[in-house]
Amino acid sequence: MSRDAASRPPGADADLEWCHEAVQGVSRTFALTVDVLEEPMASYICLGYLVCRIADTVEDAEDIPPNEQARLLRLYDRALDPDDETTIEEFAAAAAPYVPPAEERSDDWDVVANAPRIVRTFESLPADVREAVTPPARELVQGMAMFVERYADTGGLRIQSREELEEYCYYAAGTVGNLITNLVTRGDIDRERRNRLYDTAEEFGLLLQLVNISKDVYDDYTAENNVYLPAEWLAAEGVPQEALVEPRNATGTAAVVRRTAQHARSFLDDAQTYLETVPTTDGNTLAAWAIPFLLAVGTLRELLSRPEDALSERGVKISRQEVFAVIAATTTDGRESLADLREAIFAQPFHRAATQVE
């Protein structure tokens, strides 16, 4: 039994334990978040994330025809609807033909295969937790289905404009910002603080999603047949969306990667305000959300310095040493240090800055 298991919310502990282990496999960044949360919030966030991840895997599956992707997503949405009789087992049965055999299955597809287990565990959580998670999770699923249907004829998403990019990012991540905020504002919180959180929650999500879009251009196109860099921005550089990773277009596409990263940077202030406002109750911690925020800052630094790295298998990454240094700083420093940490990380790899200070 892992740490804090005794303090976890009611439910089948073996299933809950499996869910915590599953998060470790599907998202390194979100696993860091769950690891520095305390119970019961660690389990609430873990399960809320997995509920969303099921839909994300279906949406990203290039080998599922778009119309079938949309059908599966609509079915999953109905299974999450407490007023609908559709069961999660019906979704699992419909998805089963597309789930690889166990010995060939990725961690993401293992989550889809275990959708009934995840949803059953989620349904064991307190009613107010389920009510906080379900509406934004369903909005995420509905948005993904809508985008898949919109681009069914192209076989993959092809974002056309800045406005459409922000619309997609809202459904993919702004909804998750609202999900988190629903959870952390369930207690006694004053109106001004609550309003400030909801005013900046979506921007926090958009920042993280735009950073991911900027750094994952190569994998998104080659592995999932999705292009999130807006067609109008690529056209301004003379780059067709279908040729964005071709070497001859490296300069133009890199310019659009930089432009997208700059757009992500415009959400940093609101995201920081969110962190400076979020309550640390019910097991919530500042570090849980400061870690992805500051790692995003470091990734933006690398993207703006070398946007061309996003166009190859090499990709854009920050070092493990910097990740460890950021985790150490966020688990020891308070809200008042966020601005200084953000400035230091944007200037240079943080483990180097920390070494210089020492």
N, C-alpha and C positions, 0 to 999 in steps of 0.2 A: 504493500500500500504506500502511495507516494505522500509527500509532505502535505499536511493540513487535511488529509482525507477525512479525519474524524469531524472536522468542522464544515464539511461540504454539505450542501442542501440535500434534503431527502431524495431518495431514488435508489435504483439498483447500483450499488457501488462499482461492480465490475464493469457495467456499461459506462458509467461516468469516468472511470479510470481509463477505459479504452478511448473515450473521446479526448481526454487530455493527451494521451499518447498520439492520437491521430493528428492533432494540431501540430505537434513537433515535426511531423513528416511533410505537411502540406505548405507550411509557411514559416520560414526561419524568423522573419520579423514579427509575425503575430505570436509565434511561440515565445519570443522574448517578452512581449507584452503580458501574456498569460502568466509567465514565470514570475514576474515581479508584482502581479496583483496578489491580494490576499483573499481568502475565502470570506463570504461566498461569491464575491464579484468575479474571482478567477473562473469559477465554473459557469457563471452566468455569461461572461464574455466568450469563454471557450465554446459553449453550445450555440450562442448567437452567431458566432463566426462560422461554425460548421454548417449550420442551417443555410447560411448564405453561400458557403463554398460549394455545396451540392449543385446549386444553380450555375455558379461560375464555371464549374467543370463541364457541364452540359453545353453551356454557351460557347466555350472555347474548343469543343471537340470538332475538328475539321472533318472527321470521317462520318459524322452524322449529317444527313441532308438537312438544309435549313428548315424546311417545313416540318420535319420530324423533330428538330431541336425545339422549334416553337411549340409544337404539340406537347412535348415532354415538359417544357417549362410551364405551360398553361396548366397541365395536369398537376405538376408539383405545387403551383400556386393554390389550386383547389384543395390539395391535401393539407396545406397549411392553414386554410380558412376554417376557423372553428365552427362556422355555420354551414359548412358544406359536408356532404356525406362521403366524399371521395377520401379514400384512405391512403396512407403513405405506402402501404403494400401494393396498391394499384400502380402508383408511380414506379416503385422498384421493379415490378413485373414488366412494365412498359419499357423501362431503361435497360433491363437485363440483356437484351440482344446486343447492346452496344458496349457492355461492360466486359473488358478482357478477362480471360481465365485468371484464376488466383495467382498462378505462378508468373504471369506476365503483367500483372496489374500494377500501375503506379499508385503512389499514396493518394493522389487525387481520386482515382477511380475506386480505390478501396473505400473512400468516404462515400461515394455514390452508391456502391454496393451495400454499404451499411446504413443507408438512409433510414430504414425503419428503426434501427437501433438508436441512431442519433435523435430522431424525432420522438421516439418513445422516452428517451432520457430527458429531452427538452420538456416534454409534457409532464414530467414529474416535478418540475420546478414550481415555485409559488405562482399563484395566478397573476399577481401584479408584475412579475418578471416576464411571464409569457405575454401579457398585454403590452409590455414595453417593447418587446422584441418583434412580435408578429407583424404589426402594420408596416414598419420600415423594411422588414425582410421580404414581405409580399410585394411591396413597391419595387424593390430591387429585382425580384423575379419577373414582375410584370414589365418593367423597363427593358430587361434583357430580352424577353420574348418579343417586345415591340421592335427592338433594333434588329433582331434576327429576321423577323418578318419583313422589315423595311429593306433589307439587303439580301433577301432570299435568292434573287436572280444572279447575284454576283458570287454567291457561295462563301462570302466572308464580308465582314464590315468594311466599309469604305467611307470614313468620316469626311464630310464635304467642307465644313466651315468651322470657325471658332465657336459659333453658337451651338452647333451640333456636337462639337467636342465637349463643351461644358454640359450639355444635356446628357450625353453618355456618361460623363464622369459623375454627374449627380446620381444617376441610377446605380452606377457601379460602386460608388464610394460615399457620396453625400448622404445617401440613405443610411449607410453604416454609421456616419457621424451622428445622425439623428437617433439611431438605435442605441448607441453608447450614451447619448445625452438622456434619452428616455430612462435608461437604467440608473444613471447617477443622480437623477433629479427626483427619484421616487420618494425621498424622505422630505424632511422639513427644510425647505430652501426658500430664501426670500425672492420676491418677484423680480427685482432688478437683476439679481444674479442669474436667475433662470432665463430671463430674456436675453442677457448677454451670451449665455451658452448657446441658446437656439439661434441667435443672430450670427454665430461664428462656427457652429457645428458643421454645416455643409462645406464651408471653406476649408476646414481642417481636413475633411475627406477629399475634397478636390485637390488640395496640395499633394497629398500622398498619391492619388491616382495619376495626376499629371506627371509627377516624377517617375512613376512606373512606366507610363506611356513613353516618356522621353528616353528612358534608358533601355527599354525592351523592344525597340523598333525591329531589330533583326529577327528575334525569336517570334514576335507577334506575327510577322509576315511569313517567315519560312516554316514555322511550326503550326500556326493556327490560321493562316490566310486572312489576317486582319490588318488593316491599315488605319491607325488612329491619327496619324499626322494629317491635318486637313488638306483636302485636295486643292483648295484655293491658295494655301500657303505654298504647297509644292509647285503649283502652276506658276506662281510668281517667280520661282527659281528655275522654271523650265523643266520640271521633273514630273513625269507621269506617275501616278500612284503605283502602277504595276511594275515600275522599274526603279523604285526608290532605293533598293539595296544594290543596284548594279554599280560597279566601280566607276563607270563614266559619270555617274550622277552623285558621286560622293560629296563633292563640294556643295552642291545645291541642297541635297538632303541634310547634310550636317548643319547648314544654315537654318533649316526648318526645325531640326532637333534643338538647336540653340534657342530659336524663337519660342518653341514649346516650353523649354526649361525656364526661359524668362517669364513666360506667362504663369508657370507654376510658382515662380518666385514672388509674384504679385499677391499670393495668398498667404505669405509667411506671417505678416503682421496679424491678420485675423486668427490664424492658427495659434500664434503665440498668446493672443488674448484669451483664446479658449483654454489653453493650458494654465494660464494665470488665474482662471476663474473656476475651473473644474473642482468640485468638492471631493475630498478624500474620506468618504464614509462608505460603510457597507463593504469594506475590503478594497475600495478603489485606492489607487496610489498615483501620485504625480508622475513617478518614473515610468509607469506603464504607457503613458501617452507621450511623455517627453522623449523616450527612446526613439520611436518611429519618426517623430518630428525632427530630432537632431540628426538622425541618420539620413533623413531626406535632405536636410541642409548640406550634409557632407556630399551626398550624391549630386545635388545641384552644383556644388563647387566643381566636381569632376566633369559633369556634363558641360558646363559653361567653358571649362578649360579645354576639354577634348571631346566635342560632340561627335566627331567621326567614329569614336569607339563604339557608339550605339549601333553602328551599321555593320558590325561583324560579330562572329561567334565570341570574340574576346569580351565584348560587352563593357558596360560601365559599372565598376564596383568600387567599394571602399574596403580597405584592408581589415582583416580580423583584429589586428592590433588597435585600429581606430574604433571598431565596434566595442571591444572590451573597455577601452578608455571612456567611451561615451556612457556605457552601462555603469561603470564605476562612478562617474561624475553625477549621473542622474539619481543614483541611489543614495548619494550622500549630500548633495546640494539641494537647496529649496527653490521655491518659485522665483525668489529675487535674483537667482543666478542665471535664469533662462536667457535673458538678453545677452549677457556676457558670453555664455556658452555658444549661443547662436553665432555671435560675431567671431569668436575664436575658431569655430569649426568651419565657417565660411572662408576664413582667411588661409587656413592650412590644415592638413590632417591633424586631428586633435591629439593623437598620441604623441606627435612631435611637439605640439604646443605644451602639453602637460609635462613632457620631459624637460623642456626649456625652462619652465617655471620652477621645477624641482631643482 
